[in-house]
Amino acid sequence: MNKLPKTSFESIDPILDKEHKNIFKALDKLYYSNKENWNKPEKHTKIIKLLDKLYRICYKHWKTEDKYFIKGLQNIPKEHHDINKEIQKHREQHKSMLKCILKIKTEIKQNKSRNPSKKFIQMKKDIINHINNEDADHFHWS
């Protein structure tokens, strides 16, 4: 899994930047821990704990984004509140990603998952695409 260059995904806000980096670090740690430990069922607990950590980091970050959205809406005239639909779409994407994390965790706990490395790679791609395409539109990358 490729590490991101330090200058990627930088917004005009250092808090968002730090949180994005934390998400990528958690994804990398999850991927590499899985790669090293998947064939050791006794280590699956570690993978589940890393999924829990990723969930918490993403949840916290998306709450931060919500605060920015709400703050930003206060400065937009009522006639331009079609932006609410965009924000709702953005939130739905967040919910979908959180559900994906929980689904993978459940599959591992119930021994219904083969090695989830591909799912972790896809999850990272989805999050990168979300940041590049959705967050960049709302949080004005520099």
C-alpha positions in Angstrom: 0.0 0.0 0.0 1.6 3.3 -1.1 2.2 5.9 1.5 1.0 9.4 0.6 3.3 12.2 0.0 3.3 14.7 2.9 1.9 17.5 0.7 -1.1 15.5 -0.5 -4.5 16.4 0.7 -3.6 19.7 2.4 -6.5 22.0 2.9 -6.6 25.5 4.3 -7.2 24.0 7.7 -4.5 22.3 9.8 -7.1 20.4 11.9 -8.6 18.7 8.8 -5.1 18.0 7.5 -4.0 16.4 10.7 -7.2 14.3 10.9 -6.7 13.1 7.3 -3.2 12.1 8.0 -4.4 10.2 11.1 -7.0 8.3 8.9 -4.2 7.3 6.4 -1.9 6.2 9.2 -4.7 4.1 10.7 -5.4 2.5 7.3 -1.7 1.8 6.7 -1.4 0.2 10.1 -4.5 -1.9 9.6 -3.3 -3.1 6.2 0.2 -4.0 7.3 -1.0 -5.6 10.6 -3.4 -7.7 8.6 -0.7 -8.7 6.1 1.5 -9.9 8.9 -1.1 -11.5 11.2 -4.0 -12.8 9.0 -2.7 -16.4 9.1 -2.5 -16.3 12.9 -6.2 -16.4 14.1 -5.1 -15.4 17.6 -4.0 -12.1 16.1 -7.3 -11.3 14.6 -8.2 -9.5 17.8 -5.4 -7.0 17.0 -7.0 -6.4 13.6 -10.4 -5.9 15.1 -8.9 -3.3 17.6 -7.3 -1.5 14.7 -10.7 -1.4 12.9 -12.2 0.0 16.0 -9.5 2.7 16.1 -10.1 3.5 12.4 -13.8 3.8 13.1 -13.2 6.2 16.0 -10.8 8.4 14.0 -13.1 8.6 11.0 -16.1 9.3 13.2 -14.3 12.1 15.0 -13.1 13.6 11.7 -16.5 13.5 10.2 -17.9 15.3 13.2 -15.3 18.0 12.7 -16.4 18.3 9.1 -20.0 18.6 10.2 -19.1 21.5 12.5 -17.5 23.3 9.5 -20.6 22.6 7.4 -22.9 24.1 10.0 -20.7 27.1 10.6 -20.5 27.6 6.8 -24.2 27.4 6.4 -24.7 30.4 8.7 -23.0 32.6 6.2 -25.0 31.4 3.2 -28.3 33.2 2.3 -31.4 31.1 2.7 -32.1 31.0 -1.0 -28.9 29.2 -1.6 -29.6 26.4 0.9 -29.6 23.8 -1.9 -26.2 23.2 -0.4 -28.0 21.2 2.3 -28.5 18.4 -0.3 -24.8 18.4 -1.0 -24.0 18.2 2.7 -26.6 15.4 3.2 -24.9 13.5 0.3 -21.5 14.1 1.9 -22.8 12.7 5.3 -24.3 9.7 3.6 -20.9 8.9 2.1 -19.4 9.1 5.6 -22.1 6.8 7.0 -21.4 4.3 4.2 -17.7 4.2 4.9 -18.4 3.7 8.6 -20.8 0.8 7.8 -18.0 -0.7 5.6 -15.6 -0.7 8.6 -18.3 -2.3 10.8 -19.1 -4.9 8.2 -15.5 -6.0 7.8 -15.1 -6.2 11.6 -18.3 -8.3 11.9 -17.1 -10.7 9.1 -13.7 -11.1 10.9 -15.4 -11.8 14.2 -17.7 -14.3 12.7 -14.9 -16.0 10.7 -16.8 -15.2 7.5 -14.0 -13.2 5.9 -11.1 -14.4 3.9 -8.1 -12.3 4.1 -9.6 -8.7 4.0 -6.5 -7.1 2.5 -8.3 -6.2 -0.7 -11.1 -4.7 1.3 -8.6 -2.5 3.2 -7.0 -1.4 -0.1 -10.5 -0.6 -1.5 -11.4 1.3 1.7 -8.3 3.4 1.4 -9.0 4.1 -2.3 -12.6 5.1 -1.4 -11.5 7.4 1.3 -8.8 9.0 -0.9 -11.4 9.5 -3.6 -13.8 11.0 -1.1 -11.2 13.5 0.1 -10.0 14.4 -3.4 -13.5 14.8 -4.9 -15.8 15.7 -2.1 -13.8 17.3 0.7 -11.8 19.3 -1.8 -15.0 20.8 -3.1 -16.2 21.8 0.4 -13.0 22.7 2.2 -11.1 24.5 -0.5 -7.7 22.8 -1.0 -4.9 25.3 -1.4 
